[in-house]
Amino acid sequence: MSLSSRAQWPAGVVGRLAITIAGGLILLPAFIPVAQAQNSRAPSERELTAKIQDAFNALRAGNDGSGRERLKNALREVTQSNYHRLTISAYLNAAGSFERRRDNATASEFFADAAKTRAARDGGNDAVTFWFEYARFLERSNQYDLGIPVATEARKRMRAAYGPNSAQDIAGGDILATLLTNNGAVASGLNLSEEIYLNARKALGDREPLFWRTENNYAEALRMVGHPDVAAGIDEPLLRKRIAHYGYGSIQALVSASNLALSHLAMGNEAETLRALELQKRCATDLADPRSEHVQQANVWISYTKAYFHPDQQMSRPDLEAMAKVKDWNGAPDLLRIKAAQLAADQYEARGETDRALALRIDAYQRSQTTIARQHPITFDALLGVAMTRMKRGDKDTLATFKDVEQQAFRWMLREVGTAGNRYVAETMRKLADDILYEFGRYALVEPAAAIAYADAVSRWKTMEDGERTMLRLTADRLPDDATKTLAQTVLRLSGQQQELLSSGKIDDDARDVLRQLQDARQALAAKMGSKAPIDLKLPSIESKLERSDALVDFFVSGRRNRVNPIAPKPEMRLQAVIRRHDTAPALVDLGPLDSFLAVDATAPDHAKLFRRLHDTLLGPLKPQLADVKRLFLVPDAELYSLPFAMLQDAGGRYLDEIYDTRIMTRADALFFANNDNRLASGDKALLVGGLDYAGAANELPSTKTEVDTVSADLKKRNLVVTILSGSDSGEATIRADAKGASLIHLATHGFYKTASNRTDALWRSGLVASRPNLSRPPQRDDNDGVLYAHELMNWDLSSANLVVLSACQTALGDPSRIGSVRGLPTALAIAGARRSLLTLWEVADEGTANFMARFYQVLADEKLDYASALRKVRIEAIQGKITAAKDPSVWAAFVFFES
């Protein structure tokens, strides 16, 4: 927190009447007549009030033991009565009294006891006030786990009593959002905070202080998850409004000035940060609260900022010692104590005093756990700092710490991205993963013992799951009935969509609908499977599935994308390779800057020279690990998906397919399914699409009809059941219906991928053209517009498809992605369930492509090879000039075969 996310609540949130008991003043809802005693023998309200006051008098006199016991006895008596208002007020006064004494444990006991009373359950508006105050207390005392159900109850009651989007409903929702965010349920908290903020602006208007509070808390939540740029856009106008309304000498103006400073600090704006901090100091001075440390806190933030922006300039020893002691300021904001400890640790490390540095980083981590949340980006960053200091020291606990922060962050990501989804949290998650894996990777490069754990971490973060979908795929193949298999395939498809949509940061109604569908499908599958689930099934290791002459190279782009410090340049993005062999521990090799492997022109006159150099830099460093390898599995990452690996040449001029049986996979665990359904089978269904009528919207492709007729003849040799779609009746809906259940799908038509020129998602910038397309309007979901966008293709059921061939231009292209494949048609096909896809990287020549494709199907039919082996054979024949018009790499290297 900056100063406090709990700036004073504006009056009027709940209609109130004040009554006094000796313990203090309590504010209650509008007056409700006091109930009469149940019978003449029951204590009267006056008698109960006297007993409560007597207990408070004893406490004030210093008789803590007897006073506390008297108070508990009096509260037990009042609980048995029907005096609900008295019950609520007594408990709130008791809890408030002990909270003021800084005895939160006893205050918590009183609140918990009160929550069990009939008054709290049935007390009408008095009960509403109780639950609201209970939630506020748990928020103030950082008891977030307990606070969430209490705040949920409070908001439910406030909404029921005062109506949706009333001031009371907004106030309750705001507390719940803050508790969720602070407890690490950041996606849910941010979603609710944004909803409350927007509703408050509409219902209350821009001049209402309660709306300002929702602004403040929404901005703070954004800042805490790494989006200070968005927060600053709220902080700055809010500060002006609060100064105009409350004046400089107010806690509200002080909080907003501090928040604006923190936003600029996180963005790296030194001048703006110091300007806001000087304003914070002025507010603190004008506030003139002798009980606070507001001026001292402003001075510490100013000192912190100057040191933070100039880490090359050592702080003086007295200043450094003073900064290190800030962590012990009980009245200081938790975030200041955490940040001050981390900055002091940086300074001690620069002096070589790593013992002091490590102690401060551990303190920052422990404080973040207890005051923010155990699972939260700020806490993970603090633990990463511990790991980095231990790495510098050479501590034996370094590997355990890196594993701890990586696995904690991963579990948090699965929970956050998998249950709620929020565009800001998705972006924060990607930055967090980059930071952790960058530092973990640096350690693994110098400590071979860390390579195994790092390799596993890379696989987890690249697929955004920890074996769940892989186990479900393995399970689906062994399920006994078609209905359960279909349901399992639905879960697989929806979970793939969830990963893709949420990890992209595009959280919209589509994404939330997918989340709902996935939850329902998972519940239905669990109910359906019951005892049908194989109990002997275990997730195998990659190494156990590799033959002795196999190697799997999992490429990974590593780079800490967050600002490491204000004056150092961002670390360059580097390419790493994790090499896995049969029953051997993974090896890690750093291949150098990513830029060295990009922007290679396959059509350049000197392309042979370029791709020989690329072979030397990409695979040359792996030569020791690839000794005796015959079959090579490659798993690209990000921009490497657009690299034509087939064009790599060794010093002797041999292309990659001539050196290895090369296989391209979208994820390492696709290896488990590589030998399943990998060739043509008699009786299988095939769908061929070509010779479409574009009605003048695109150039006609008459040769595609000849292509599918030729393919059909080859498939019929193997007794496949072939359906051909052509002409004007081959629209999107027809293709989709016939694709379901097909084991082989061949689409010969126009394909497209448009580079980003605006904020349009890549899945709406790539696709295929069906008959009679409407290409003149913006992309949208429409099964009858003749344009099959990748975003729509994700919803198709291609779970029966062992191979999808897109005989069209640029179908393998898309935006770089951390998840599974390149964002475009390759992603969409894999999510829809296709096991393999044969796509193109660039525009291809018509004659050579037709001949190449015809030969591919001929080999499949006549020689009964598996799909990957048939493609390799045909590619080598093309290299050797045995296929007319296909010898040039611009033809045979354009085709890329992805296994998912």
Helices and strands as residue ranges (DSSP letters): E 16-21, E 24-29, H 45-60, H 64-79, H 84-100, H 104-115, H 118-122, H 124-140, H 144-162, H 167-182, H 186-204, H 209-224, H 228-246, H 251-267, H 270-287, H 294-308, H 317-325, G 326-328, H 334-350, H 354-371, H 377-393, H 398-419, H 423-446, G 448-450, H 451-463, H 468-476, H 482-503, H 509-529, G 530-532, H 542-545, E 550-558, E 574-580, E 587-593, G 594-597, H 607-618, G 620-622, E 631-635, G 638-642, G 645-647, H 656-659, E 661-665, G 668-673, E 685-692, H 703-717, E 721-727, H 732-739, E 744-748, E 751-753, G 762-764, E 766-769, E 787-789, H 790-793, E 803-807, E 814-815, E 823-824, H 825-832, E 836-840, H 846-863, H 867-879, H 889-892, E 895-899
